[in-house]
Amino acid sequence: ILQLFCTPHAYHREAPTKQNLLCNNKSPLEIVSQHPLNTYASSNSTAGTPLYAPSFRYVTHQTTLYILVLDRSVQMGERGRWTNLHNALYGFIAQLSADDELAVVSYASQARTNLDPTQSQTRTRRSA
């Protein structure tokens, strides 16, 4: 399967993906084939049988806790800053994954907890 979908020729190296960022724009097939165990097995195997069977694991999104600290000082009320921040926050909250957690703390002269850590749920978020 890896050879069918992740070949260097079919792989999009310029896409802004985590794979490209973390792996220097190399395809998954290139990463696996250049792994030290795989290169050792290829050079020391008999009849094309690798010494080590590859193993793969599928990694999914883990729950993330976001704590937003918002400046509520007088300066934030000037020139539409609070409105701009509010709109950006709405977009950020709309993009949270299910089960992510969000807490909100604001401050001006004193800090205040506006929202204790709360789990994001699809039904409680409005579409952006």
N, C-alpha and C positions, 0 to 999 in steps of 0.2 A: 504494500500500500504506500509506504514511504517513497518508493521509487516512482510510482505512478503520479503522485500529486506534488511532490516536493523536489523535483529535479532542478538542478541549477538553471536549466534553460527555461523552465516554466515558472520559476520563482521570481516574484516582483521585488527586486532589491531596493528600489527607491520608495516603496510604500512606508508610511510612518508607523511601523508596527514595533511592538516590544521585541519581537524576534530580531528585526534589523538593528535596533538600538543596542541590544545586549550581545548580539553575535556578529557584529561588524559586517552586516549586510550579507551574511552567508545563509544559504538555504539550510533547512533542517537536515537534508541528506548530506550536505557538505560537513556539517557539524558532527554528525554521527560517524561518517567515514573517516574523519580526521581525529577522532577521539583516540587517545593513546592505547586503550585496550583493543580497539578495532584495528589500528595499524600494526600493533604487535601480533594480533591474531592472524592478520592477512599475510604477514611476512613469515610466520612460523606455523602455518596450518598445513595439513596434508590433504591432498586431493580437493582443495578448495573448501574444506570444512573449517569454519572459524573455531578457535579454541573457546571463545566466550560467546554465548548466545546473547544477542542484544535484548535489553529490557527497556520498556517504555512506560511512562506514567503520564496520565492526563492531569494537568493542573487546572483547577477552576478558581474563580474569583473567591477570595476569602472576605469575610465580613470586615468592613473597615469602620472605625470610629473617627468621625470628623468633629472637631471642636472649633467653632467659629467664634472669634473674639472681635466684636464690632465696636468701633469708636463712635460714641454718641455725643461727642463734644460739640460745642457751638460751631466750630469750624466745619464740621461735617454737614451742617445745615446750609452752608453757603454754596452758591453757584450750582445747585442741583446735585451735590455730591451724594447726599443720602438717597435721592431718587435713583441715581445711577447705581449705587451699591445695592439698593433693593432689587432693581431689575436683574443685576448680575447674580444675586443670591437666588432669585426665583429660578433662573436658568440652571444654576448649580444644583439646587434641590431637586428640580425636575429630572436631572440626569443621574441621581443616586440609584444604585442597584438595590433590589429588594434585599432586605435584611441588613443593609448598612445602617449605622447609627449616627445620629447628629445631635450635638449639644450646642447651645448658643449662650454666649456670655457677652454682655455689653458693658461699656464703661464710659463714664464722663468724669465726674469727680470721685465716684465710687464704682466698684465693679458690682454687677448684678447678674445672677443666673436667670436667663430668660427661658431656657428650655433645658431640662435635664436630659442626659443621653436617652434618645428615643429611637426605636427601630423604624426604619423606612419601610413602608408597605405600598405596593402598587396602588391599592384602592384609596390610599390617603393622599396620594400625589396627583395634582392636576396635570393634564398634558400641556406641554410647553407650546 
